[in-house]
Structures are given as C-alpha cells and as structure tokens.
Amino acid sequence: MFNLIIKKMRENLHQLLPKELLQEEFDKGLWHKEIAEKYNISWRQIYYLVQDYNLKLPRKNQKKVKQKYKCSKCGKEFTILHDGICNNCKALLDKLKTDDFYETSSNPLKDQIFELRKQGLGYKKIAQILGCASSTVSYHCNKETRERVRKKVENFRETEFWKYSLIKRLDDFKRRKIGKGKSPYSKDWCKKLRTAVSRFKLRNMAECKYYYNYKDVLEYFGHIVKCGLTGRKIDLTKDDYHIDHIIPVSRGGTNNLDNMQFTIPEANCAKGDMLNEEFVALCKEVCENFGYEVKKKE
C-alpha cells in the first residue's frame, strides 16, 4: 500500500515537472530550492526527480574570486591591506617603532645595523646582508634582549664560576709540555695553506659574500707577506703562520679576504678575540709595566 502511494506521488511529480522542463529550469541558472519554491513543492522532491531522470548537472561553484591588492612596501598581493600595506609589513613597522636605538661607543657594525633597521628590514635579512648572527642584530635593536643578556651575565657572575675556570686554567698550565709540540699543519706548504684558508672560511659558519680559494689568497697577498701584528716577514712556503680575522667573527667580522691577515702563531694566540687597536693598547700597557716608554711614530 505504501509503495503504491509513493509511486502515485512520483507520477504526479513527473506530470508537473517533465524532464525537458526541469532541464530548462536548471539551464536558466535556478537551483533545487529555487525551483521548489517556484512550483510549491519540497526541494527533496526535486532531488528525487533528478535521480529519476538521471540528469547530470554541473556543480554549483559557490566560491567567489576575491580581489587582490598589491602591498606598497613588499610588492606582494593580498586580499586585505591596511593603509596600503599588508599585515606582515604593518607588524614590522609597529615593531620598528618599539626598537630602542641606544647610543654607545662608535661601532661600525652597530651603525650599519641601525641604518638597515630604520629602512624596515627584519633581523634575519640584516644578518644575511652583514654576515653576522641575528642575535647580534637583536641585541643592538631590542631593549628586552639587552636586559636579558645583562641579567644572564649577572647571574653567571653570582655563581662564582670564575673560580672553577681559574683552577682549570692552572691545572692546564701545570700539565703543559715544554717545547713547541706537534704542528697542526702538514709539511707540504700548499696543503697547509689550503687547510688554513678552509678553517678561516668556516669560522663559526659565517657566510662569505663571494667564493674564493687558496689561489685567490696567493694572488691577493703573495707568497711573502708581513705579519699583521708584529710586522715580521712570513714566507708561506717555509715559515709557520696563522690566518687571523682583523675584526673577529664574535665581534661581527666576516670571512672575506678584506678581513684576513697573516700573523705569527704567538701573536695570534695573544690577540685572541681583540681588535688590532685593543691588542696594541694591551701591549703598550705591558711594556709600561716593565718600565719601557712607548711612543707612536709621527
């Protein structure tokens, strides 16, 4: 009985909306609910008719293509802009307003960081351009980072770790062997130079602005060079030497050729992570302590 009622209802629907008429309604752009409202029937009955007629209808694309606008600062396209700039550039400018550019002793790296930061560049981009660490850029530009470093140093000093460091240095001094010891380089001067140049370029994994090898170093300096600290002549084919950073990597120096100098091993070990001017001032202080008078030539 129930099946007969359903069958009769289907026949009435077929008479009300034949296949050709239903297809015309869909071709006009109407959809299931709109056709059902037009003929005062349920929209589910429209679905039944589509199944009975086996109509293949195109899927209704409800996605609207949003218009994109070009950011005036970075040049990328976005759907939403704020005063002509995107959210990333806006956040960068807001952070730039909070940066604290403090005045300290003259440092060329710090001045370059300030100039690039005022142009709106990010920390990582500045670090790539200058070849330094992003933490160095953050230290100069962010007040919170400087406070964090200051508290860390204070806590480190409060633990009196320097006592244990001093004890370890004394033990190393006692166990040190008398004599020059083994040379860390090969006896072949060419292999020795290649190793030294490779170690110089890989110091703290700092990036170089351009590629060079030991042949470029020989063309730049020659086979006989002067020690950058003592002035002694160094024959790269005979003498022992070190390759030193004029501005240490820890102080923002790069691994480029213009930051390279050859030194004797003793002078380089004494210099450590100091600048040349700081090392000269230290040597002057040592000489004056032993009763010598040091004057600079005019």
BALOBA-1460 file (C-alpha; in Angstrom, 3 decimals):
// residues 298
<rec num="1" residu="m" x="0.000" y="0.000" z="0.000"/>
<rec num="2" residu="f" x="2.796" y="2.418" z="0.966"/>
<rec num="3" residu="n" x="4.702" y="1.682" z="-2.213"/>
<rec num="4" residu="l" x="1.604" y="2.437" z="-4.293"/>
<rec num="5" residu="i" x="1.228" y="5.830" z="-2.636"/>
<rec num="6" residu="i" x="4.873" y="6.695" z="-3.353"/>
<rec num="7" residu="k" x="4.519" y="5.512" z="-6.930"/>
<rec num="8" residu="k" x="1.466" y="7.710" z="-7.457"/>
<rec num="9" residu="m" x="3.236" y="10.731" z="-5.974"/>
<rec num="10" residu="r" x="6.167" y="10.189" z="-8.340"/>
<rec num="11" residu="e" x="3.802" y="10.067" z="-11.311"/>
<rec num="12" residu="n" x="2.217" y="13.358" z="-10.250"/>
<rec num="13" residu="l" x="5.673" y="14.938" z="-9.971"/>
<rec num="14" residu="h" x="6.576" y="13.666" z="-13.439"/>
<rec num="15" residu="q" x="3.433" y="15.245" z="-14.841"/>
<rec num="16" residu="l" x="4.122" y="18.522" z="-13.011"/>
<rec num="17" residu="l" x="7.803" y="18.711" z="-13.984"/>
<rec num="18" residu="p" x="8.762" y="16.666" z="-17.044"/>
<rec num="19" residu="k" x="12.408" y="16.026" z="-17.821"/>
<rec num="20" residu="e" x="12.641" y="18.734" z="-20.511"/>
<rec num="21" residu="l" x="11.022" y="21.391" z="-18.300"/>
<rec num="22" residu="l" x="13.254" y="20.558" z="-15.322"/>
<rec num="23" residu="q" x="16.357" y="20.720" z="-17.512"/>
<rec num="24" residu="e" x="15.284" y="24.154" z="-18.814"/>
<rec num="25" residu="e" x="14.911" y="25.442" z="-15.253"/>
<rec num="26" residu="f" x="18.432" y="24.276" z="-14.406"/>
<rec num="27" residu="d" x="19.776" y="25.821" z="-17.624"/>
<rec num="28" residu="k" x="18.299" y="29.178" z="-16.571"/>
<rec num="29" residu="g" x="20.557" y="29.128" z="-13.534"/>
<rec num="30" residu="l" x="17.976" y="28.096" z="-10.948"/>
<rec num="31" residu="w" x="18.839" y="25.526" z="-8.290"/>
<rec num="32" residu="h" x="16.892" y="22.912" z="-6.310"/>
<rec num="33" residu="k" x="15.429" y="25.184" z="-3.631"/>
<rec num="34" residu="e" x="14.575" y="27.922" z="-6.128"/>
<rec num="35" residu="i" x="12.719" y="25.501" z="-8.415"/>
<rec num="36" residu="a" x="10.870" y="24.010" z="-5.429"/>
<rec num="37" residu="e" x="9.678" y="27.458" z="-4.327"/>
<rec num="38" residu="k" x="8.542" y="28.238" z="-7.858"/>
<rec num="39" residu="y" x="6.337" y="25.110" z="-8.135"/>
<rec num="40" residu="n" x="5.334" y="24.966" z="-4.419"/>
<rec num="41" residu="i" x="6.862" y="21.572" z="-3.735"/>
<rec num="42" residu="s" x="9.590" y="20.294" z="-1.439"/>
<rec num="43" residu="w" x="13.199" y="20.666" z="-2.512"/>
<rec num="44" residu="r" x="13.742" y="16.999" z="-1.655"/>
<rec num="45" residu="q" x="11.269" y="16.093" z="-4.389"/>
<rec num="46" residu="i" x="13.469" y="17.952" z="-6.868"/>
<rec num="47" residu="y" x="16.339" y="15.678" z="-5.848"/>
<rec num="48" residu="y" x="14.098" y="12.620" z="-6.433"/>
<rec num="49" residu="l" x="13.239" y="13.898" z="-9.911"/>
<rec num="50" residu="v" x="16.916" y="14.436" z="-10.743"/>
<rec num="51" residu="q" x="17.605" y="10.833" z="-9.739"/>
<rec num="52" residu="d" x="14.629" y="9.520" z="-11.743"/>
<rec num="53" residu="y" x="15.586" y="11.474" z="-14.862"/>
<rec num="54" residu="n" x="19.318" y="10.749" z="-14.324"/>
<rec num="55" residu="l" x="20.226" y="14.367" z="-15.033"/>
<rec num="56" residu="k" x="23.887" y="15.361" z="-14.996"/>
<rec num="57" residu="l" x="24.085" y="18.832" z="-13.542"/>
<rec num="58" residu="p" x="27.227" y="20.967" z="-13.248"/>
<rec num="59" residu="r" x="28.394" y="21.557" z="-9.679"/>
<rec num="60" residu="k" x="27.392" y="24.899" z="-8.341"/>
<rec num="61" residu="n" x="30.530" y="26.939" z="-7.664"/>
<rec num="62" residu="q" x="29.851" y="28.942" z="-4.541"/>
<rec num="63" residu="k" x="33.420" y="30.231" z="-4.181"/>
<rec num="64" residu="k" x="33.827" y="33.842" z="-5.122"/>
<rec num="65" residu="v" x="37.118" y="35.072" z="-6.528"/>
<rec num="66" residu="k" x="38.364" y="37.667" z="-4.097"/>
<rec num="67" residu="q" x="40.131" y="40.702" z="-5.464"/>
<rec num="68" residu="k" x="43.793" y="41.020" z="-4.514"/>
<rec num="69" residu="y" x="45.662" y="44.241" z="-3.849"/>
<rec num="70" residu="k" x="49.386" y="44.911" z="-4.129"/>
<rec num="71" residu="c" x="51.294" y="45.908" z="-0.978"/>
<rec num="72" residu="s" x="53.111" y="49.199" z="-1.469"/>
<rec num="73" residu="k" x="56.073" y="48.062" z="0.663"/>
<rec num="74" residu="c" x="56.863" y="44.413" z="-0.135"/>
<rec num="75" residu="g" x="55.109" y="44.264" z="-3.533"/>
<rec num="76" residu="k" x="53.194" y="41.031" z="-2.829"/>
<rec num="77" residu="e" x="49.453" y="40.632" z="-3.461"/>
<rec num="78" residu="f" x="46.962" y="40.243" z="-0.589"/>
<rec num="79" residu="t" x="43.175" y="40.306" z="-0.250"/>
<rec num="80" residu="i" x="43.246" y="42.672" z="2.743"/>
<rec num="81" residu="l" x="45.538" y="45.692" z="3.210"/>
<rec num="82" residu="h" x="45.876" y="48.250" z="5.989"/>
<rec num="83" residu="d" x="46.629" y="51.738" z="4.667"/>
<rec num="84" residu="g" x="48.153" y="50.222" z="1.539"/>
<rec num="85" residu="i" x="50.435" y="47.696" z="3.334"/>
<rec num="86" residu="c" x="49.987" y="44.052" z="4.323"/>
<rec num="87" residu="n" x="49.811" y="42.587" z="7.828"/>
<rec num="88" residu="n" x="53.479" y="41.449" z="7.780"/>
<rec num="89" residu="c" x="54.795" y="44.892" z="6.829"/>
<rec num="90" residu="k" x="52.456" y="46.540" z="9.339"/>
<rec num="91" residu="a" x="53.711" y="44.282" z="12.145"/>
<rec num="92" residu="l" x="57.309" y="45.030" z="11.127"/>
<rec num="93" residu="l" x="56.701" y="48.794" z="11.221"/>
<rec num="94" residu="d" x="54.964" y="48.521" z="14.592"/>
<rec num="95" residu="k" x="57.940" y="46.588" z="15.959"/>
<rec num="96" residu="l" x="60.323" y="49.122" z="14.464"/>
<rec num="97" residu="k" x="58.612" y="51.860" z="16.480"/>
<rec num="98" residu="t" x="59.330" y="49.963" z="19.711"/>
<rec num="99" residu="d" x="63.041" y="49.442" z="18.901"/>
<rec num="100" residu="d" x="65.420" y="51.248" z="21.219"/>
<rec num="101" residu="f" x="68.422" y="52.565" z="19.264"/>
<rec num="102" residu="y" x="70.802" y="53.371" z="22.091"/>
<rec num="103" residu="e" x="73.971" y="55.459" z="21.944"/>
<rec num="104" residu="t" x="77.233" y="53.740" z="22.887"/>
<rec num="105" residu="s" x="80.839" y="53.831" z="21.753"/>
<rec num="106" residu="s" x="81.304" y="54.012" z="17.988"/>
<rec num="107" residu="n" x="80.963" y="50.599" z="16.352"/>
<rec num="108" residu="p" x="80.737" y="50.360" z="12.532"/>
<rec num="109" residu="l" x="78.661" y="47.175" z="12.701"/>
<rec num="110" residu="k" x="76.135" y="48.765" z="15.063"/>
<rec num="111" residu="d" x="75.777" y="51.815" z="12.779"/>
<rec num="112" residu="q" x="75.132" y="49.581" z="9.761"/>
<rec num="113" residu="i" x="72.535" y="47.608" z="11.725"/>
<rec num="114" residu="f" x="70.742" y="50.822" z="12.714"/>
<rec num="115" residu="e" x="70.677" y="52.103" z="9.125"/>
<rec num="116" residu="l" x="69.261" y="48.849" z="7.720"/>
<rec num="117" residu="r" x="66.779" y="48.514" z="10.567"/>
<rec num="118" residu="k" x="65.430" y="52.036" z="10.005"/>
<rec num="119" residu="q" x="64.798" y="51.037" z="6.390"/>
<rec num="120" residu="g" x="62.322" y="48.433" z="7.678"/>
<rec num="121" residu="l" x="64.384" y="45.237" z="7.201"/>
<rec num="122" residu="g" x="63.980" y="42.258" z="9.546"/>
<rec num="123" residu="y" x="66.612" y="40.774" z="11.852"/>
<rec num="124" residu="k" x="67.379" y="37.750" z="9.642"/>
<rec num="125" residu="k" x="67.655" y="39.876" z="6.491"/>
<rec num="126" residu="i" x="70.093" y="42.267" z="8.212"/>
<rec num="127" residu="a" x="72.134" y="39.325" z="9.493"/>
<rec num="128" residu="q" x="72.388" y="37.906" z="5.945"/>
<rec num="129" residu="i" x="73.470" y="41.250" z="4.491"/>
<rec num="130" residu="l" x="76.123" y="41.987" z="7.143"/>
<rec num="131" residu="g" x="77.213" y="38.359" z="7.652"/>
<rec num="132" residu="c" x="76.619" y="38.366" z="11.410"/>
<rec num="133" residu="a" x="74.298" y="36.491" z="13.764"/>
<rec num="134" residu="s" x="70.659" y="37.519" z="14.126"/>
<rec num="135" residu="s" x="71.166" y="37.591" z="17.918"/>
<rec num="136" residu="t" x="73.709" y="40.390" z="17.416"/>
<rec num="137" residu="v" x="71.125" y="42.419" z="15.495"/>
<rec num="138" residu="s" x="68.527" y="41.725" z="18.189"/>
<rec num="139" residu="y" x="70.959" y="42.838" z="20.911"/>
<rec num="140" residu="h" x="71.533" y="46.233" z="19.276"/>
<rec num="141" residu="c" x="67.900" y="46.886" z="18.324"/>
<rec num="142" residu="n" x="65.882" y="45.359" z="21.147"/>
<rec num="143" residu="k" x="65.965" y="46.686" z="24.698"/>
<rec num="144" residu="e" x="64.476" y="43.490" z="26.147"/>
<rec num="145" residu="t" x="67.275" y="41.393" z="24.637"/>
<rec num="146" residu="r" x="69.941" y="43.620" z="26.182"/>
<rec num="147" residu="e" x="68.264" y="43.372" z="29.585"/>
<rec num="148" residu="r" x="68.093" y="39.598" z="29.244"/>
<rec num="149" residu="v" x="71.807" y="39.394" z="28.399"/>
<rec num="150" residu="r" x="72.685" y="41.712" z="31.295"/>
<rec num="151" residu="k" x="70.745" y="39.576" z="33.802"/>
<rec num="152" residu="k" x="72.325" y="36.419" z="32.400"/>
<rec num="153" residu="v" x="75.823" y="37.856" z="32.870"/>
<rec num="154" residu="e" x="74.972" y="38.972" z="36.413"/>
<rec num="155" residu="n" x="73.645" y="35.530" z="37.335"/>
<rec num="156" residu="f" x="76.739" y="33.949" z="35.815"/>
<rec num="157" residu="r" x="78.992" y="36.138" z="37.937"/>
<rec num="158" residu="e" x="76.986" y="35.465" z="41.089"/>
<rec num="159" residu="t" x="77.610" y="31.726" z="40.797"/>
<rec num="160" residu="e" x="81.381" y="32.437" z="41.130"/>
<rec num="161" residu="f" x="82.108" y="30.227" z="38.159"/>
<rec num="162" residu="w" x="85.314" y="32.146" z="37.574"/>
<rec num="163" residu="k" x="86.939" y="30.262" z="40.484"/>
<rec num="164" residu="y" x="86.469" y="26.911" z="38.768"/>
<rec num="165" residu="s" x="87.644" y="28.374" z="35.466"/>
<rec num="166" residu="l" x="90.796" y="29.681" z="37.142"/>
<rec num="167" residu="i" x="91.508" y="26.292" z="38.747"/>
<rec num="168" residu="k" x="91.127" y="24.565" z="35.375"/>
<rec num="169" residu="r" x="93.498" y="27.029" z="33.695"/>
<rec num="170" residu="l" x="96.106" y="26.470" z="36.424"/>
<rec num="171" residu="d" x="95.877" y="22.695" z="36.012"/>
<rec num="172" residu="d" x="96.289" y="23.027" z="32.247"/>
<rec num="173" residu="f" x="99.315" y="25.261" z="32.809"/>
<rec num="174" residu="k" x="100.940" y="22.674" z="35.112"/>
<rec num="175" residu="r" x="100.388" y="19.822" z="32.675"/>
<rec num="176" residu="r" x="101.640" y="21.811" z="29.679"/>
<rec num="177" residu="k" x="104.618" y="20.202" z="27.954"/>
<rec num="178" residu="i" x="107.829" y="22.140" z="27.470"/>
<rec num="179" residu="g" x="108.634" y="22.751" z="23.813"/>
<rec num="180" residu="k" x="106.828" y="23.680" z="20.665"/>
<rec num="181" residu="g" x="104.969" y="20.402" z="20.258"/>
<rec num="182" residu="k" x="103.433" y="18.960" z="17.122"/>
<rec num="183" residu="s" x="102.478" y="21.286" z="14.305"/>
<rec num="184" residu="p" x="98.748" y="21.141" z="13.437"/>
<rec num="185" residu="y" x="99.503" y="21.560" z="9.734"/>
<rec num="186" residu="s" x="101.051" y="19.373" z="7.080"/>
<rec num="187" residu="k" x="104.677" y="19.820" z="5.993"/>
<rec num="188" residu="d" x="103.519" y="20.486" z="2.438"/>
<rec num="189" residu="w" x="103.145" y="24.284" z="2.295"/>
<rec num="190" residu="c" x="100.379" y="24.149" z="-0.348"/>
<rec num="191" residu="k" x="98.265" y="21.732" z="1.683"/>
<rec num="192" residu="k" x="98.989" y="23.780" z="4.795"/>
<rec num="193" residu="l" x="97.712" y="26.962" z="3.102"/>
<rec num="194" residu="r" x="94.584" y="25.213" z="1.789"/>
<rec num="195" residu="t" x="93.793" y="23.933" z="5.292"/>
<rec num="196" residu="a" x="94.324" y="27.364" z="6.850"/>
<rec num="197" residu="v" x="92.092" y="29.109" z="4.272"/>
<rec num="198" residu="s" x="89.385" y="26.459" z="4.727"/>
<rec num="199" residu="r" x="89.437" y="26.905" z="8.518"/>
<rec num="200" residu="f" x="89.279" y="30.672" z="8.107"/>
<rec num="201" residu="k" x="86.174" y="30.490" z="5.886"/>
<rec num="202" residu="l" x="84.375" y="28.040" z="8.195"/>
<rec num="203" residu="r" x="84.981" y="30.059" z="11.382"/>
<rec num="204" residu="n" x="81.643" y="29.933" z="13.263"/>
<rec num="205" residu="m" x="79.959" y="29.128" z="9.903"/>
<rec num="206" residu="a" x="79.800" y="32.845" z="8.989"/>
<rec num="207" residu="e" x="78.707" y="33.450" z="5.408"/>
<rec num="208" residu="c" x="81.066" y="34.867" z="2.766"/>
<rec num="209" residu="k" x="79.884" y="37.442" z="0.240"/>
<rec num="210" residu="y" x="81.777" y="35.675" z="-2.552"/>
<rec num="211" residu="y" x="83.644" y="32.405" z="-3.130"/>
<rec num="212" residu="y" x="87.433" y="32.221" z="-3.076"/>
<rec num="213" residu="n" x="90.123" y="29.569" z="-2.603"/>
<rec num="214" residu="y" x="93.822" y="29.423" z="-1.721"/>
<rec num="215" residu="k" x="94.848" y="30.540" z="-5.249"/>
<rec num="216" residu="d" x="92.883" y="33.762" z="-4.791"/>
<rec num="217" residu="v" x="94.620" y="34.258" z="-1.432"/>
<rec num="218" residu="l" x="98.038" y="33.901" z="-3.081"/>
<rec num="219" residu="e" x="97.087" y="36.428" z="-5.765"/>
<rec num="220" residu="y" x="95.785" y="38.831" z="-3.107"/>
<rec num="221" residu="f" x="98.732" y="38.600" z="-0.653"/>
<rec num="222" residu="g" x="101.625" y="36.930" z="-2.490"/>
<rec num="223" residu="h" x="103.997" y="34.215" z="-1.246"/>
<rec num="224" residu="i" x="105.868" y="36.537" z="1.131"/>
<rec num="225" residu="v" x="103.686" y="38.609" z="3.473"/>
<rec num="226" residu="k" x="104.132" y="40.666" z="6.611"/>
<rec num="227" residu="c" x="102.671" y="39.730" z="9.959"/>
<rec num="228" residu="g" x="99.652" y="41.960" z="10.535"/>
<rec num="229" residu="l" x="100.596" y="42.429" z="14.207"/>
<rec num="230" residu="t" x="104.406" y="42.296" z="14.529"/>
<rec num="231" residu="g" x="105.474" y="43.246" z="11.012"/>
<rec num="232" residu="r" x="107.756" y="40.216" z="10.588"/>
<rec num="233" residu="k" x="108.168" y="38.791" z="7.115"/>
<rec num="234" residu="i" x="106.405" y="35.453" z="6.640"/>
<rec num="235" residu="d" x="107.296" y="33.102" z="3.790"/>
<rec num="236" residu="l" x="104.197" y="30.993" z="3.175"/>
<rec num="237" residu="t" x="106.347" y="28.211" z="1.682"/>
<rec num="238" residu="k" x="108.669" y="27.924" z="4.726"/>
<rec num="239" residu="d" x="107.529" y="29.695" z="7.898"/>
<rec num="240" residu="d" x="104.793" y="28.759" z="10.332"/>
<rec num="241" residu="y" x="101.850" y="31.162" z="10.468"/>
<rec num="242" residu="h" x="98.210" y="31.641" z="11.409"/>
<rec num="243" residu="i" x="95.400" y="33.277" z="9.440"/>
<rec num="244" residu="d" x="93.590" y="35.761" z="11.657"/>
<rec num="245" residu="h" x="90.377" y="37.809" z="11.406"/>
<rec num="246" residu="i" x="91.127" y="41.537" z="11.618"/>
<rec num="247" residu="i" x="87.659" y="42.006" z="13.111"/>
<rec num="248" residu="p" x="86.819" y="38.758" z="14.971"/>
<rec num="249" residu="v" x="83.687" y="36.878" z="13.994"/>
<rec num="250" residu="s" x="82.447" y="37.180" z="17.586"/>
<rec num="251" residu="r" x="82.648" y="40.965" z="17.167"/>
<rec num="252" residu="g" x="80.728" y="40.989" z="13.878"/>
<rec num="253" residu="g" x="83.586" y="40.333" z="11.423"/>
<rec num="254" residu="t" x="83.157" y="38.418" z="8.158"/>
<rec num="255" residu="n" x="85.167" y="35.687" z="6.435"/>
<rec num="256" residu="n" x="86.006" y="37.770" z="3.383"/>
<rec num="257" residu="l" x="89.502" y="38.451" z="2.062"/>
<rec num="258" residu="d" x="89.459" y="42.076" z="3.222"/>
<rec num="259" residu="n" x="89.095" y="40.820" z="6.826"/>
<rec num="260" residu="m" x="92.051" y="38.396" z="6.578"/>
<rec num="261" residu="q" x="95.598" y="38.904" z="7.851"/>
<rec num="262" residu="f" x="98.592" y="36.580" z="8.275"/>
<rec num="263" residu="t" x="100.276" y="36.564" z="11.707"/>
<rec num="264" residu="i" x="102.876" y="34.588" z="13.563"/>
<rec num="265" residu="p" x="101.289" y="31.963" z="15.862"/>
<rec num="266" residu="e" x="102.444" y="33.617" z="19.111"/>
<rec num="267" residu="a" x="100.932" y="36.997" z="18.224"/>
<rec num="268" residu="n" x="97.641" y="35.480" z="17.090"/>
<rec num="269" residu="c" x="97.284" y="33.441" z="20.306"/>
<rec num="270" residu="a" x="97.963" y="36.561" z="22.373"/>
<rec num="271" residu="k" x="95.478" y="38.665" z="20.396"/>
<rec num="272" residu="g" x="92.556" y="36.265" z="20.874"/>
<rec num="273" residu="d" x="89.192" y="37.948" z="20.136"/>
<rec num="274" residu="m" x="90.521" y="41.504" z="20.419"/>
<rec num="275" residu="l" x="90.658" y="44.135" z="17.705"/>
<rec num="276" residu="n" x="94.066" y="45.290" z="16.474"/>
<rec num="277" residu="e" x="93.708" y="48.617" z="18.317"/>
<rec num="278" residu="e" x="92.794" y="46.864" z="21.567"/>
<rec num="279" residu="f" x="95.745" y="44.496" z="21.208"/>
<rec num="280" residu="v" x="98.136" y="47.413" z="20.639"/>
<rec num="281" residu="a" x="96.800" y="49.157" z="23.741"/>
<rec num="282" residu="l" x="97.316" y="45.968" z="25.756"/>
<rec num="283" residu="c" x="100.910" y="45.582" z="24.503"/>
<rec num="284" residu="k" x="101.598" y="49.204" z="25.432"/>
<rec num="285" residu="e" x="100.293" y="48.588" z="28.935"/>
<rec num="286" residu="v" x="102.525" y="45.509" z="29.283"/>
<rec num="287" residu="c" x="105.599" y="47.442" z="28.135"/>
<rec num="288" residu="e" x="104.921" y="50.294" z="30.555"/>
<rec num="289" residu="n" x="104.511" y="47.782" z="33.369"/>
<rec num="290" residu="f" x="108.066" y="46.558" z="32.709"/>
<rec num="291" residu="g" x="109.472" y="50.093" z="32.653"/>
<rec num="292" residu="y" x="109.519" y="50.781" z="28.902"/>
<rec num="293" residu="e" x="108.257" y="54.002" z="27.364"/>
<rec num="294" residu="v" x="106.165" y="53.543" z="24.219"/>
<rec num="295" residu="k" x="105.626" y="56.372" z="21.722"/>
<rec num="296" residu="k" x="103.901" y="56.284" z="18.385"/>
<rec num="297" residu="k" x="105.875" y="57.418" z="15.338"/>
<rec num="298" residu="e" x="104.553" y="60.551" z="13.679"/>
